[in-house]
């Protein structure tokens, strides 16, 4: 945890956080400190799953970010495995969260709208339902993100909420990230000592607060954090990069939100600093929860997974939000720490393509359970144990949600070198082809380059095959 006097806190923030930690960590509960100092190696692990909202892959110190401060997440990476090339198959919250739960592409689970729930039969095949059936004591805290009634009866402990939530409720000075931390600790306090635990913490941060004057309101404890920093402007956040976009992206919702957040240099600095403050708030929450597990003697038996539901544009290409198939939108952090793996396999960083649909089969495999045949992702467990298995060289991307004709639906294929994007509703259909090896910022559309016509044809055919395969 951060210590008193750290630059992370002003005086008021230090006092509030100290009082908070004393209150929640001194409460009595079901897990006594030191209860499992000698865990049974054959017992199923406890699992803690941290899911952020709109957190891009590089918003962590361990990913090379020179500004944002994430010491607890960085420590997690040093003790586990950081997947440097982790992606979502659909970059919007409800669809991605359904993919995380089910291990399936959108075309299979069918969640393409904010009001659509997972049916009873589909939910029965999700990782939390299968773990609960296997004897896990399951808890969910935070943003549920799917439509329909909240699945309160499908978890042993549930304090989730519908919709986007708000960082501050009227008349309540407690920041939402802090509230979710308190609820997660309450789950650990009440959990039975004789059952394996699954705790899912689903943050709102660092998602924006739509229609608020301040789009990314942080905890007041971090108000002065990054005040004296200068945030580097991305290489693709230029007028020329925006001018190279197809006309329908130039007038898309991504551009509208750019105007609210990044239209001037001053707005850019203020917005990104608030975004980073929200990320640091999550980092403190992660550290608090992991500290509680350590105090209870559970850390040596607890698998920890940290990821996000999608990425986020911070002004790249003159855009904000997500949705589109550029790297900033589809690439997310992914860290997995399994304390049971050999020491030599810890602290690794790998370039293997990991996907959000891999989360569910990975969790099940680490718990010793088989994934249902309907899951389309692959378990990452063999990577965690130090292996280098035969792995995917490409994946399919799909985004069908169209917000008032302001988010053009797109699909495509990303390989280890090339990216093919197809805007399926454009008339005529618009295609983009990027050579990620030569053009990592995706500035030069090569779809019209005769020298790459064979590559374009190959990726078009791959796109057609993927559409049929993931159905």
N, C-alpha and C positions, 0 to 999 in steps of 0.2 A: 504494500500500500504506500501511497505518497505520505511523506512525513510532514509534520508541522514545519513551516518555514520554507517548504518547497515553492518554487515559482508557480506551481499550478493553482495556488490558492491565495486569495486575498484574506484579510482578517475575518470578514464575515463568513466567507466560504469555508475557511478552516474550522470555525466554531460550529457551523451548521453540520458539516460532514462528521466532525468528531462526535457530536451529540447523536447523530443518526447511527453511526457505527456502534456506539456504546449501547444504544437502545436495542438494536436488532441482534447484536451478537451476544448480549447478556441474557436474552430471553431463554426461558427453559424450553425444552422440546424433546422430540423423539430421538434425535441423534446426539448422543453424548460425546463430548470431546474425547478423542483417543479411542473411540469405540472399536475401530478396526485397524489397529496398528499392524497387525499380522494378518493380512487378507488371505483367504483361501484361494490358491492359484487356480482351482477348478471351478470356482464360483463365477456366475455370470457377472460382467462388469456393471457398475453404475454408468450411466450415460448422461452427459450434459450437452445440450445442443443450443448454441448461441446463434440466433439469426438476426442480422441487422437489416435495415430497409434502405435501399438506394445507396449502399456503400460500395464505391468503386474499388477495384483490385489494388490500386496503389495508394490508398489512404491509410497506410500503416508504415511505421518506421522500418519494420522488417522487410517491406517491399521496396525500400529505397527512398521513401518520401523524406525530404530533408527538413520539413517544417512540422508536420503533425506529430504529436507525442502520444505514443501507444505502448508504454513499457510493459504492460501486462500481456497484451496481445503478442508483443515481440517475444516475451519470455515463453509464452505458449508455443510459438513457432520454434524457438530454440530447443524445446523439449519434445517436439513432435515432428510433423512434416508439413512443409509449406508447398502447396501446389501452385506454381507460378502461372500456369495456364488453365485456370478454372473459369468455366463459362456457364451461362444459363441458356436454355434452349428457347425460351421466350422471355423477353425483358419487359415484364409488367407484373405487378405484385400478385394478383389473384392466380394467374396462370402459373407463374413460377412456383408459388407456394403449393399449388396443387401438384406440380411436378415433383417438388421436394417430398411431399407426403406419400405420393403414389409410386415414384420412380418411373413415371411415364411422360411421354411427349404430350403436348396439348391435343393433338389429333386423337389420342387414345383416351385420355381422361375427360376431354370435352369441356373443360372449364375455360371459357373464353370471354366471360362477362362478370362484372363485379357482383351481380345478383345470383349467380349460379352456385348451388351447393354441391358438395360431393354426396352422391346417393349412399344409402345405408350399405348396400353391397360393396360399393367402391371403397367406402371408408373402412370396412372390415378388412381390407387388404392393404391398408396403410401401415407404415412402420409403428406408429404409437398403438394402433389397435392390436397388431400382432404381438408386440412386446407385452401389452397388458394381458393378452390371452395366455402368454407364456409365463405369467406370474410377476411381471414388473409392476411397481407402484408408479403410476404415471402422473405427471403434472405439466400443465401448460399455463404460461404467463405471457400476457401482452396481446399484440395485434394478431387476430385470427386471419383476416384477409380474404376469406371466402364468403359467399353469400349464404342465405338460409339461416336457420336458427343456430345459435352457438352450441357446439357439441359438449355441453357441460356434463352430460351423463356418460360420455365416452372416455373421460379421464377421471382419475381418483381425486385430483385437485385441479381446479380450473378457475382462473381469474382473467381469462381473455376478454377482449372487447371487440365490438363490431366496428366497421368503417376504419377511418384513418386515425381516430383518436386525436387528442390535443395535448400539447406539451404542458399547458397550464389550464386547469379547469377554473371556472369563475369562482373567485373567493378562496382558492386553494393555492398556496405559494409553492407547493411541492412539485418539482419538475417530474415529468412522466418517467424518465429513465430511472430516477431515484425511487419512484413508486414501484416500478417493476422489479427493481433490485430487492426492495423490501418484501415484495410478494414472493419472489424466488427464495429468499431466506426463510420465509414462513413455511414454504413447502418443505425445506430441509429440516426445519424444526419439528414438523408434525409427522414426517415420514417414518414408517415402521423400520426398525433396525434389522428385521429378519427378511427383508425383501430387496431385490435389486431395484434401483431407482432410474427412472427416465424423467429428466427435467428439460423442458423446452422453453427457452426465453426468447420471445419474439419482440424485438424493440421497434419503436417507431423511428428512432434516430438512425441515420441522419436525414430522414425524409423531411421535405419541406412542410411548413404549415400553410397550406393553400389559403389564399385570400386574406392572409394576415399581413399587417404592415411590415413586420419583420418575419421573413420567410423561414428562417432557421433559428428559432429562439433557443439559446442554450441555457443550461443551469446557471444561475447568477454566480455560483462559485467559480465559474470559468470565464467570467465576463472580461477580465483583463488578459486572459491567455491569448497569445499570438498578437497582442496589441502592437508590438514593435517589429513584428515580422513583415517581410515583403514577400508575397506569394508570387512565384514565377508564373508568367503567362504562358499557356501551352503553345507549342509550335503551330498547331492547327487552328488557333483562335485568332484568325486574321480575316480581313475583308476578302482577300483572294480565295481563301478556303471556303468561305460562305458563298461567294459568287460562283464557285465551281459546282455547287449543289444543284440538283434538278429543281426546277421552279416550284414544284409542289412541296418540296422540303423547305424551301425558302419562305413559304407562307404557312408552314405547319405550326402545330401547337408547340413544337420544340423551339421555334423562333419567337413565338409570343412570350414564352416563359423566359427566354434569354433576355428579352427587353425588360422584364421585371427584375432581373437579378444581375445581369452582367453588362448592361448597355454602356456604362462608363467605367473607366479605370477604378474610380472610387467605389462604385457598386461592386465591381469584381472583387476587390480586396476585402470589402466588408462581408460579402456573401460567402466567400470561400473560408474566411476566418470563422464565421459562425458555423459553417458546415464542419470544419475541423474541431470546433469546440464541442459539437454534438458527438463527434467520433471519440474525442477524449472522454466525454461523459460515459460512453459505452465502455471504454477501456477501464475506467475506474470501477464500473459495475462488474465487469468480468473479474477484475482483481479481487473485489469484495467477495464474490461468490466462490471463487477458487480458494481464497483464504479460509472461508468457512468450511469448505470441504477438507482442507488440510488440518484445521483445528479439530475436526471430527474424526480424523484418521482415515478418511475415505479417498484421499487423492491417489493413493497407490492402486486403487481398484476402479478409478473413474476415467472413462474415455471422454475426451472433450473435443467437440467439433465447433468450429467457428466459420461462418460464411454469411453471405448476403443474398437477398432475393433477386437483385439485379444491380447493374452498375449505374453510372450517372454522368451526364455531361456537365463539366464545369467550364462551359464556354467553348469547348472544341467545336470546330466547324460552324461557329456562330449559333450554337444550339444549347438548350438546357433540357433537363428531363432524361428520358431513356428511350425505349421502344425500338429505335432503329438499330441496324446491325453493325454499327461501328464499335470498335473495341471498347471505348469508354462506357458504352451502354451494356454490353453483353458480358464483360469480363468482371469477375468478382473475387474477393479474397476467399481462400479455403485453407484452413489449418486443421489438422487432425492430430491429436495427441493420445496415444495409447501407452500408458505406463508399463504395460506388460511386454512390450517388444524389447528386443535386446538393445543395450545402450548404444551399440555401434550403429543402429538403424535410426537413432533419434537425431533431431536437428538437421535433417536433410531438406534440400529444396529440389523439386523435380519439375521437369518441363512437360510431363505427360498431360494430355488433354483430359481434364476432369470436368464433369458436368453436374448440374443440379440434380439430374435424374439419377446420379450415382449415390446421392446421400442416403436414400432409403435402403438400397441393397447393402451399402457399407455398414450402416447401423445394425441391420439384421445379422450380417456376417460377424461383426464384432461381438454380438450377443450370442453367437452360436446357433443362429436360426437360418433356415433357407429362405431365400426370396421367392415370392410367388412368380409363376411363369409370366404373369402379365407385366411385371416390372421390366422396363427396357434399359435401365441403367446397369452399370457394372460395379461390383464391389471393388473398393480401393484397398482392401485389406492386405493384399499381397504386396502392394507398394510399401505399406507401413512396416511390414516385416523385413524390409531391405531388399525385396525382389525387384526385378525389372521385367514384368510380364509382357507378352505380345499385346500391344495396345492399339487403340483407335488412332487413325491418321486423319480423320475428318469427322465432322458432325453436322447435323441438320438444324437449321434455325427457322422458326416460324413465329409470326406475330400477326394475328388475324383481327385483333381489336381495333376498331376504327371509331375514334371519338369525333363525331360531328364532321366527318371528312377532314379532320385536322391531324390525324395520325395515319398516314398512308400505310396500309398493311404490306408487309414484306416477308419474304422467305429467302433462304439461301443455304450455301454450303461453305463452311470454313475448313480448310485443310491446314497442314502445318506451314504451308507457304502462301497459299492464295485464298482469297475470299470472293465468293460470287454472291451478289445481292440482286434479288428480283422483286421489284415493286409490282405486285400481282394485279392491282386494280388500276394501275396507270393505263391510259389509252393514248398512244400505244404503250405496251409494257416497257418499263425502263429497267435496264440492267447496269450493274456496276461490277467491275473486276479490279481487285487490288492485289498487287504483289507485296505482301507483308514483309518479305525479306528485304526488298529494295525500298519500300515505301511504308514504313511502320505507322506513319501518321495518316495514311489513307487519303492522300491528297490528289493522286493521279489515277483517274478512272481509265483503265486500259481495255474496256469492253470493245472499243472501236479500233484497236491496234491490230492490223493484219498479222503481225508477227506472233500474236497470242491467240489467234483464231482457234487453233487446235485445243488449247487450254480451256478457252471459253466453251467450246462444244463439249468437251469432256465434263466440265462442271455443270453445264445445262443438263446433260444426261444423268449425272449423279443426283442433281436436284429432283429430276423426275422419279428416279428410283427411290430416293428417300421418302418422297411424298407417299408413295405406295407402301413402303416398308413400315413406316411408323404408324399407319392407320390403326 
